[in-house]
Amino acid sequence: MSKKRILFIATEMSPYLELTEFAEIVNKLAIRSNETGLEVRCIMPRFGVINERRHRLHEVVRLSGINISVDNDDYPLQIKVASLPNARLQVYFLENEDFFKRKHIFHDDEDKWFDDNGLRAIFFCKGALETVKKFGWAPDVIHCSGWMASLAPVYIRTAYKREPVFGNSKIVFTIGENTFEDKLAPDFIKKALINANIKEKDLESFKELTNTALFRGGSTYADAITFGTEMPDAALVTEFAKAKGKRIVNFKGWDTDLSEYLELYNDLAT
């Protein structure tokens, strides 16, 4: 019997980038999932602060060369890979000079929010799904975490709904802690309409353009929601506690043995 496959699409992951404590949970989840017999792959942005030499990143030539269209412009996607320390699994990094080369993550050296953060999220999510298509590797479960990954669930259910590689995928989305108080650019919704299969109404839950709105949008299209912080947005906790047809996994503390996640993955993959 073939192994069940789980794909992690994450904004952050230890040891490469640690913006919140959930970065360590993503690391542990990937390792534990791999150790329990799941076939695991991880995708995250290759921000300029991630040291290529220290983490031994190298380009995957057979996967690179994709152009990702965002807002009627084509951006080259370069894919690099590293082996996760102390584990037999690989992390794929999506790289683009326009969006990720800068030496700051979401704010400049004067703490000003980057105007193109919305475009960067669109590029990352579309790039992640195009990368999976190029793998030709159909995941049974896709676990998305971090606000930059929030478009992936809606894209899978709309823009990519006819792609066989995602035909049987179940989606988990983690609501973490809010990490920014700014808003995405007013034209974010329009630019996020990446093909004819997605409409503005599909992005209704993103319309407030805030960190909370992005978590709401990602959760709306997920089959299961987990909470990756001890203090999630109270409005989202109340809202999704009443949602029908979704599995909810509450926060179990930072010292969890992760069994609640592994049980969820195995249930969804059956």
C-alpha positions as CSV (number, residue, x, y, z in Angstrom):
1,M,0.0,0.0,0.0
2,S,1.4,3.4,-1.0
3,K,2.2,5.9,1.7
4,K,-0.2,8.8,2.4
5,R,1.2,12.1,1.3
6,I,1.2,15.4,3.3
7,L,2.3,18.7,1.9
8,F,3.2,21.6,4.2
9,I,2.8,25.1,2.7
10,A,4.3,27.4,5.4
11,T,5.3,31.0,5.8
12,E,7.9,30.0,8.4
13,M,9.6,26.9,9.6
14,S,12.5,26.2,12.0
15,P,15.4,26.4,11.5
16,Y,15.1,28.6,8.4
17,L,12.8,31.3,9.6
18,E,11.2,31.8,13.0
19,L,8.7,34.7,13.2
20,T,6.4,33.0,15.8
21,E,6.6,29.9,17.9
22,F,4.6,28.0,15.4
23,A,7.7,27.7,13.2
24,E,9.0,25.1,15.6
25,I,5.7,23.2,15.5
26,V,5.9,23.0,11.7
27,N,9.4,21.6,11.9
28,K,8.3,19.0,14.5
29,L,5.2,18.1,12.5
30,A,7.1,17.5,9.4
31,I,9.6,15.2,11.2
32,R,6.9,13.3,13.2
33,S,4.8,12.9,10.1
34,N,7.8,11.5,8.2
35,E,8.7,9.2,11.1
36,T,5.1,7.8,11.3
37,G,5.2,6.7,7.7
38,L,3.7,9.6,5.9
39,E,5.4,10.9,2.7
40,V,6.2,14.5,3.5
41,R,7.2,17.6,1.4
42,C,7.5,21.2,2.6
43,I,7.3,24.4,0.7
44,M,8.1,27.9,2.0
45,P,9.4,31.3,0.6
46,R,13.1,31.7,0.3
47,F,13.3,35.1,2.0
48,G,16.6,37.0,1.6
49,V,17.3,36.5,5.4
50,I,17.5,32.7,4.9
51,N,21.2,32.0,4.6
52,E,21.8,29.8,1.5
53,R,25.3,28.6,2.5
54,R,24.5,27.8,6.2
55,H,21.4,25.8,5.3
56,R,22.9,24.2,2.2
57,L,20.3,25.3,-0.3
58,H,20.8,24.3,-3.9
59,E,18.8,24.8,-7.0
60,V,16.5,22.1,-8.3
61,V,17.1,22.7,-12.0
62,R,14.4,20.3,-13.2
63,L,11.8,22.3,-11.3
64,S,13.0,25.8,-12.0
65,G,12.1,27.7,-15.1
66,I,8.5,28.3,-14.3
67,N,7.0,31.7,-14.8
68,I,4.3,32.8,-12.4
69,S,1.8,35.3,-13.8
70,V,0.7,37.9,-11.2
71,D,-1.2,41.0,-12.2
72,N,-0.5,40.5,-15.9
73,D,3.3,40.3,-15.3
74,D,5.4,37.2,-15.5
75,Y,7.8,36.5,-12.7
76,P,10.5,33.8,-12.9
77,L,10.3,31.1,-10.2
78,Q,13.5,29.5,-9.0
79,I,13.2,26.5,-6.7
80,K,15.8,25.5,-4.2
81,V,15.9,22.6,-1.8
82,A,17.6,21.7,1.5
83,S,17.5,18.6,3.7
84,L,15.9,19.3,7.0
85,P,18.5,18.8,9.7
86,N,18.2,15.5,11.6
87,A,15.5,14.3,9.2
88,R,15.2,12.5,5.9
89,L,13.0,14.9,4.2
90,Q,13.3,17.9,2.0
91,V,12.2,21.5,2.2
92,Y,11.6,23.4,-1.1
93,F,12.2,27.1,-1.2
94,L,10.5,29.4,-3.7
95,E,12.8,32.2,-4.8
96,N,12.2,35.3,-6.9
97,E,14.4,38.4,-7.0
98,D,11.5,40.9,-7.1
99,F,9.6,39.5,-4.2
100,F,11.9,37.6,-1.8
101,K,15.5,38.8,-2.4
102,R,15.3,41.8,0.0
103,K,17.0,41.5,3.4
104,H,13.8,42.3,5.3
105,I,10.7,40.2,5.5
106,F,7.5,42.2,5.6
107,H,8.7,45.7,6.7
108,D,11.7,47.8,5.5
109,D,14.5,49.0,7.7
110,E,12.3,51.9,8.9
111,D,9.6,49.4,9.9
112,K,7.3,50.4,7.0
113,W,5.0,47.8,5.6
114,F,5.9,46.7,2.1
115,D,3.3,47.8,-0.4
116,D,3.6,44.6,-2.4
117,N,3.1,42.1,0.5
118,G,-0.2,41.1,-1.1
119,L,1.5,40.4,-4.4
120,R,4.1,38.4,-2.6
121,A,1.4,36.3,-1.0
122,I,-0.3,35.7,-4.4
123,F,3.1,34.8,-6.0
124,F,3.9,32.4,-3.2
125,C,0.6,30.5,-3.2
126,K,0.4,30.3,-6.9
127,G,4.0,29.3,-7.1
128,A,3.6,26.6,-4.5
129,L,0.7,25.0,-6.4
130,E,2.5,25.2,-9.7
131,T,5.5,23.5,-8.1
132,V,3.3,20.7,-6.8
133,K,1.9,20.3,-10.3
134,K,5.5,20.1,-11.7
135,F,6.3,17.4,-9.0
136,G,3.4,15.4,-10.4
137,W,2.9,14.5,-6.7
138,A,-0.7,14.4,-5.5
139,P,-0.9,15.2,-1.8
140,D,-3.6,13.6,0.4
141,V,-3.4,16.4,2.9
142,I,-2.2,19.9,2.5
143,H,-1.5,21.8,5.7
144,C,-1.2,25.6,5.2
145,S,0.1,27.9,7.9
146,G,1.0,31.5,8.1
147,W,-1.0,34.4,6.6
148,M,1.1,34.2,3.4
149,A,-0.3,30.7,2.8
150,S,-3.9,31.8,3.2
151,L,-4.7,32.0,-0.5
152,A,-3.7,28.4,-1.1
153,P,-6.9,26.8,0.2
154,V,-9.2,29.1,-1.9
155,Y,-7.0,28.6,-5.0
156,I,-7.1,24.8,-4.6
157,R,-10.9,24.9,-4.4
158,T,-11.4,27.4,-7.3
159,A,-8.6,28.3,-9.6
160,Y,-7.0,24.8,-9.4
161,K,-10.2,22.7,-8.9
162,R,-9.7,21.0,-12.3
163,E,-6.2,19.9,-11.6
164,P,-6.0,16.2,-11.0
165,V,-3.1,16.5,-8.6
166,F,-5.3,18.3,-6.1
167,G,-8.5,16.3,-6.9
168,N,-8.5,14.3,-3.6
169,S,-6.6,16.6,-1.4
170,K,-7.9,17.6,2.0
171,I,-6.9,21.0,3.4
172,V,-5.8,21.9,6.9
173,F,-5.4,25.6,7.8
174,T,-3.8,26.9,11.0
175,I,-5.0,30.1,12.5
176,G,-1.9,31.5,14.3
177,E,-1.2,34.8,16.1
178,N,-1.7,38.1,14.3
179,T,1.7,39.4,13.4
180,F,0.9,42.7,11.6
181,E,-1.5,45.6,12.1
182,D,-1.3,47.0,8.5
183,K,-3.6,46.2,5.6
184,L,-2.9,44.8,2.2
185,A,-3.2,47.1,-0.8
186,P,-6.8,48.0,-1.8
187,D,-6.4,46.1,-5.1
188,F,-5.4,42.9,-3.5
189,I,-8.7,41.1,-4.2
190,K,-8.6,42.1,-7.9
191,K,-5.0,40.9,-8.3
192,A,-5.7,37.7,-6.5
193,L,-8.1,36.6,-9.3
194,I,-5.4,34.5,-11.1
195,N,-7.7,32.8,-13.6
196,A,-11.2,32.5,-14.8
197,N,-12.1,29.8,-12.3
198,I,-12.0,32.3,-9.4
199,K,-14.4,35.2,-8.8
200,E,-14.4,38.1,-6.5
201,K,-17.2,36.5,-4.5
202,D,-14.8,33.6,-3.7
203,L,-12.6,36.1,-1.9
204,E,-15.3,37.7,0.1
205,S,-13.8,36.6,3.4
206,F,-10.5,38.3,2.6
207,K,-12.1,41.7,1.9
208,E,-11.1,43.5,5.1
209,L,-7.4,42.9,4.0
210,T,-6.2,42.5,7.6
211,N,-4.2,39.7,9.2
212,T,-7.5,38.4,10.7
213,A,-9.2,38.5,7.3
214,L,-6.4,36.4,5.8
215,F,-6.8,33.8,8.5
216,R,-10.6,33.8,7.9
217,G,-10.1,33.4,4.2
218,G,-7.7,30.5,4.5
219,S,-10.0,28.8,7.1
220,T,-13.1,29.2,5.0
221,Y,-11.9,26.8,2.3
222,A,-10.2,24.3,4.7
223,D,-11.6,20.9,5.7
224,A,-10.0,21.3,9.1
225,I,-8.8,24.2,11.2
226,T,-6.2,24.1,13.9
227,F,-5.2,26.9,16.3
228,G,-1.5,27.6,16.4
229,T,-1.4,30.0,19.3
230,E,-2.7,30.2,22.8
231,M,-4.3,33.6,22.0
232,P,-6.0,33.4,18.6
233,D,-8.3,36.1,17.4
234,A,-11.4,35.7,19.6
235,A,-13.8,36.5,16.7
236,L,-12.3,33.7,14.6
237,V,-12.6,31.2,17.5
238,T,-16.3,32.0,17.9
239,E,-17.0,32.1,14.2
240,F,-15.4,28.7,13.3
241,A,-16.7,27.0,16.4
242,K,-20.1,27.3,14.8
243,A,-18.9,26.2,11.3
244,K,-20.5,23.0,10.0
245,G,-18.6,20.3,8.2
246,K,-15.1,21.4,9.5
247,R,-12.9,19.5,11.9
248,I,-11.5,21.9,14.7
249,V,-8.3,21.1,16.6
250,N,-7.8,23.4,19.5
251,F,-4.4,24.6,20.7
252,K,-2.8,22.0,23.1
253,G,0.2,24.0,24.2
254,W,3.7,24.3,23.0
255,D,4.8,21.1,24.6
256,T,2.2,19.0,22.8
257,D,3.3,15.6,21.5
258,L,1.5,16.5,18.2
259,S,-0.8,13.4,18.4
260,E,-3.8,15.6,17.7
261,Y,-2.3,16.7,14.4
262,L,-1.2,13.2,13.4
263,E,-4.7,11.8,14.2
264,L,-6.2,14.6,12.1
265,Y,-3.9,13.9,9.1
266,N,-4.6,10.2,9.2
267,D,-8.4,10.7,9.5
268,L,-8.4,13.1,6.5
269,A,-6.2,10.9,4.4
270,T,-8.4,7.8,4.6
